[in-house]
Amino acid sequence: MTIKSGEKPKSADVLNMAGRILKNQAALILGKTTYGTLISGKLQTVGDTYAGGDVLSSPVFSAITIDEFAAGTVDTDLWTVTGGGVSETGGKLIIQATSSVVLDGVNAPDFRNGNVKSAFWLIQAGSTYGVTPSSELRLVDESGHSVILLSNWANKTDTNKMLVVGIDPVNNLAGGREITYTADHSPTYTGLDISSLVDTDAWHFEIAIGGDTEARITSVRWLDGTPTDVEFISDDYAEPDGVTIVDAIVVINELIGAGTSRVVEVSADGGSTYDIVTESVHSGQYLVKQFTSPGTTLKIRVTMTSTVTTNAVYELIDFVVFYNLSTGV
């Protein structure tokens, strides 16, 4: 790439040069509120707004969504509720002390999964607790047996978190981890003996809250040992001055699980036409030389694919889009 003094540079040369600068500054840019030719999307912070990007209460990653609690009432085709302290509001399942929910409704998966390894993610948006906190995530069968996978995970008020569970029915083992949104999401399949569960029963997850704890769940995800595609599409970003958008660079912040993949696309015409953006030699930097269909409304689309057998996932953390580098407007 060469830009010569006194000559008008090619669009590709400008994009490549600016892309290197943008990549080096990505750590400072991602998550900042910016306007004009730079838009950013921070996907995992609740209560903030970012120009051109969605702000979501749950991570964006390649796993099947079982429930995101958007209906405002508990879905009885998924959940069986015990106790009077369970409600659904504001995109959260609220579980108060001495109450529990079991994911065993007619639309709920059988987590025994026909002798195939599977993985389960429970995303929590904080909690409250008093002097006698208690919370358990259990795997239960239909004969009354249960195994505690994780305990006391809801007894904190500090940060959002994720519970990751791997189930290996062949070897009667499971593994559970409590992690942050931006940690490695990979499940583990050892550490817990689940041989007490009946092989011929269906297996279900139970969330039990005791003491004086309240848990707030925002999403439940699952992978059943087959590759899964999940599509993220951002909100529209309308060019504030109505300037036609002709080119762009995308930089994404991501967690790439072993063997996972993603396809990144950008549209300048509000999603009518998407251009696949090709990754440059700088990891995480994507270039669109020219839009096939220029327009005044940007959208980004990321198709994320998980893996088979290991149930690894790809996660999109946040992104920036820098546009009209060749025109300067």
C-alpha positions in Angstrom: 0.0 0.0 0.0 1.5 3.3 -1.1 0.0 6.8 -1.0 2.2 9.2 -3.0 2.4 12.9 -2.3 0.5 15.1 -4.8 -1.6 12.2 -6.1 -5.2 11.4 -5.1 -5.1 8.0 -3.3 -7.2 5.1 -4.2 -10.1 4.1 -2.0 -8.5 0.8 -1.1 -5.2 2.5 -0.1 -7.0 4.9 2.2 -9.1 2.1 3.7 -6.0 0.0 4.4 -4.0 2.8 5.9 -6.9 4.0 8.1 -7.7 0.4 9.1 -4.2 0.0 10.6 -4.7 3.1 12.6 -8.2 2.1 13.7 -7.0 -1.4 14.7 -4.3 0.1 16.9 -6.8 2.4 18.6 -9.6 -0.1 18.9 -9.0 -0.7 22.6 -9.7 3.0 23.2 -12.5 3.3 20.7 -14.7 0.3 21.5 -17.4 1.2 23.9 -17.0 4.9 23.5 -19.9 7.1 22.5 -19.0 8.6 19.1 -20.8 10.3 16.2 -20.3 11.2 12.6 -18.3 8.8 10.6 -17.5 6.4 13.4 -20.2 4.3 15.0 -19.7 1.9 17.8 -21.7 -0.9 19.4 -21.2 -2.2 22.9 -23.5 -5.2 23.3 -23.2 -6.1 26.9 -23.7 -3.0 29.0 -27.1 -2.3 30.5 -28.3 1.3 30.9 -25.9 3.0 28.4 -26.5 4.1 24.8 -24.1 4.0 21.9 -24.5 5.5 18.5 -25.5 3.0 16.0 -25.2 -0.1 18.1 -27.5 -2.3 20.1 -27.2 -2.4 23.9 -28.3 -5.8 25.1 -28.7 -7.3 28.5 -27.3 -10.7 27.4 -24.2 -11.7 25.4 -24.4 -12.3 21.7 -23.1 -15.8 20.9 -23.8 -18.9 18.9 -26.1 -20.9 21.1 -29.8 -21.8 20.9 -32.0 -19.4 22.8 -34.5 -21.2 25.0 -35.9 -18.1 26.7 -35.1 -14.4 26.9 -38.1 -13.5 29.0 -39.6 -10.9 26.7 -43.3 -11.8 27.1 -43.8 -10.3 30.5 -45.3 -13.5 31.9 -43.6 -16.8 32.7 -43.8 -19.3 29.8 -45.6 -22.3 31.4 -44.7 -24.4 28.3 -41.1 -24.1 29.4 -41.1 -23.6 33.2 -42.8 -25.2 36.2 -42.9 -22.7 39.1 -42.9 -23.5 42.8 -43.5 -20.8 45.4 -45.0 -17.3 45.0 -41.8 -15.4 44.3 -41.4 -15.9 40.6 -42.3 -13.3 38.0 -41.2 -12.1 34.6 -40.7 -8.4 33.9 -38.3 -6.1 32.1 -36.7 -8.9 30.1 -35.8 -10.8 33.3 -37.0 -13.9 35.2 -37.2 -12.8 38.8 -36.8 -15.7 41.4 -37.2 -14.7 45.0 -36.4 -16.5 48.2 -38.1 -19.9 48.9 -39.1 -20.2 45.2 -37.8 -22.3 42.3 -38.3 -23.0 38.6 -37.7 -26.2 36.7 -37.1 -26.1 32.9 -39.4 -29.1 32.2 -42.3 -27.8 30.2 -43.6 -29.3 26.9 -41.3 -27.0 24.9 -38.2 -27.6 27.1 -35.3 -29.7 25.9 -34.4 -33.1 27.5 -30.9 -32.3 28.7 -30.0 -36.0 28.8 -29.9 -35.4 25.0 -29.9 -39.0 23.9 -26.4 -39.8 25.1 -24.9 -36.8 23.4 -22.8 -34.2 25.2 -24.6 -30.8 25.5 -24.0 -27.4 27.0 -26.2 -25.0 28.9 -25.7 -21.3 29.7 -27.6 -19.3 32.3 -27.1 -15.5 32.1 -27.8 -13.5 35.2 -28.2 -9.7 35.5 -27.1 -9.3 39.1 -28.9 -10.3 42.3 -29.6 -9.2 45.8 -29.2 -11.0 49.1 -29.2 -10.6 52.8 -27.6 -12.4 55.7 -28.7 -15.9 54.7 -28.0 -16.2 51.0 -28.7 -19.4 49.1 -28.9 -20.2 45.4 -28.5 -23.5 43.5 -28.5 -24.7 39.9 -29.5 -28.3 39.8 -29.8 -31.1 37.2 -32.8 -33.2 38.0 -34.6 -36.3 36.6 -38.2 -37.3 36.7 -37.7 -39.8 39.5 -36.9 -37.2 42.2 -33.1 -37.4 42.0 -31.0 -34.2 41.7 -27.4 -33.1 41.5 -26.2 -29.6 42.5 -24.2 -28.2 39.7 -23.4 -24.7 41.1 -24.3 -23.1 44.4 -24.3 -19.6 45.9 -23.9 -18.1 42.4 -26.7 -15.5 42.9 -25.3 -14.2 46.2 -23.6 -11.2 44.8 -24.6 -7.7 43.6 -21.5 -6.8 41.7 -21.6 -7.8 38.1 -23.6 -9.7 35.5 -22.4 -13.2 35.1 -22.9 -16.4 33.2 -23.2 -20.0 34.5 -21.8 -22.6 32.0 -22.6 -26.3 32.4 -21.4 -29.2 30.3 -23.3 -32.6 30.5 -21.8 -35.9 29.4 -24.5 -38.6 29.8 -22.3 -41.4 28.5 -19.8 -41.1 31.3 -22.2 -39.7 33.9 -20.2 -36.5 34.3 -20.9 -32.8 34.3 -18.9 -29.6 34.8 -20.0 -26.2 35.9 -18.4 -22.8 35.9 -19.3 -19.3 36.9 -17.8 -16.7 34.6 -18.0 -13.1 33.4 -19.5 -12.2 30.0 -16.2 -11.8 28.4 -14.5 -14.9 29.7 -14.1 -18.1 27.7 -17.6 -19.6 27.3 -16.4 -23.2 26.7 -18.2 -25.8 28.8 -16.3 -28.5 30.9 -17.6 -32.0 31.3 -15.8 -33.3 34.4 -15.8 -32.7 38.1 -19.4 -33.7 39.0 -20.8 -37.2 39.3 -24.3 -37.4 37.9 -24.7 -41.2 38.0 -27.6 -40.9 40.4 -29.8 -39.6 37.6 -31.9 -42.2 35.9 -30.8 -42.9 32.3 -34.3 -43.6 31.1 -35.7 -40.3 32.5 -35.7 -36.9 30.9 -33.3 -34.5 32.6 -34.1 -30.9 33.5 -32.5 -27.9 35.0 -33.8 -26.4 38.3 -33.1 -23.0 39.7 -33.7 -22.9 43.4 -33.4 -19.7 45.5 -33.5 -19.8 49.3 -32.6 -17.6 52.3 -33.1 -14.0 51.5 -31.7 -14.0 47.9 -33.3 -12.8 44.7 -31.9 -13.9 41.3 -32.5 -12.1 38.0 -32.1 -14.2 34.9 -32.0 -12.6 31.4 -31.4 -15.5 29.1 -31.1 -19.3 28.9 -29.1 -20.9 26.0 -28.3 -24.4 25.0 -26.2 -26.4 22.5 -27.2 -30.0 21.7 -24.0 -31.2 20.1 -24.8 -30.1 16.5 -23.5 -26.9 14.8 -25.8 -24.0 15.4 -26.0 -20.7 13.5 -27.1 -17.5 15.3 -27.6 -14.2 13.4 -27.0 -10.8 15.1 -28.3 -7.7 13.2 -27.6 -4.3 14.6 -30.1 -1.4 14.9 -30.2 1.0 11.9 -27.7 3.8 12.0 -29.0 6.7 9.9 -26.3 9.0 8.6 -27.1 12.2 10.6 -26.4 14.6 7.6 -27.9 12.3 5.0 -24.6 11.8 3.3 -24.4 8.8 1.0 -22.2 6.0 2.6 -19.9 4.5 0.0 -17.3 2.5 1.9 -16.4 1.3 5.4 -14.1 -0.5 7.8 -15.4 -2.7 10.5 -13.4 -3.7 13.7 -14.9 -6.2 16.0 -14.1 -7.3 19.5 -14.8 -11.1 19.7 -14.2 -14.4 21.5 -13.5 -17.1 19.1 -14.1 -20.6 20.5 -12.1 -23.5 19.1 -13.4 -24.4 15.7 -16.1 -21.7 15.6 -16.6 -19.3 12.7 -18.4 -16.1 11.8 -19.4 -14.1 8.7 -19.4 -10.4 9.0 -21.5 -8.3 6.6 -22.3 -4.6 6.4 -25.2 -2.8 4.6 -25.3 0.9 3.6 -28.9 0.8 2.5 -30.7 -0.2 5.7 -30.3 -4.0 5.2 -31.7 -4.3 1.7 -28.2 -5.3 0.4 -25.4 -6.7 2.5 -21.7 -6.9 1.5 -19.5 -9.6 3.0 -16.5 -7.9 4.6 -13.2 -9.7 4.1 -10.8 -9.9 7.1 -7.5 -8.2 6.4 -4.1 -9.4 7.7 -4.9 -7.6 10.9 -7.0 -10.0 13.0 -10.4 -8.5 13.7 -10.3 -5.8 11.0 -12.6 -6.1 8.1 -12.6 -4.0 4.9 -15.4 -3.0 2.6 -13.7 -1.3 -0.4 -17.0 0.0 -1.9 -20.6 -0.8 -1.0 -22.5 -2.6 -3.8 -25.5 -0.5 -2.9 -24.5 2.9 -1.3 -27.1 4.5 0.9 -27.6 6.5 4.1 -28.4 3.8 6.7 -25.7 1.4 8.1 -26.4 -2.0 9.5 -24.0 -4.7 10.6 -24.9 -8.5 10.4 -22.8 -11.2 12.0 -23.6 -14.9 11.5 -22.0 -16.9 14.3 -21.5 -20.7 14.1 -20.9 -23.0 17.0 -19.1 -26.4 16.7 -20.2 -30.0 16.9 -19.2 -32.3 19.9 -17.3 -29.7 21.8 -20.1 -27.2 21.9 -17.7 -24.3 21.6 -19.3 -20.9 20.8 -18.3 -17.7 19.1 -19.2 -14.4 20.9 -19.5 -10.9 19.5 -18.5 -8.4 22.3 -18.6 -5.1 20.5 -17.8 -3.4 17.2 -17.0 -0.1 15.4 -17.7 0.9 11.8 -15.7 3.7 10.2 -17.2 4.9 6.9 -16.6 7.2 3.9 -12.8 7.1 4.3 -12.4 7.6 0.5 -14.6 10.7 0.4 -13.8 12.3 3.8 -17.4 13.1 4.5 
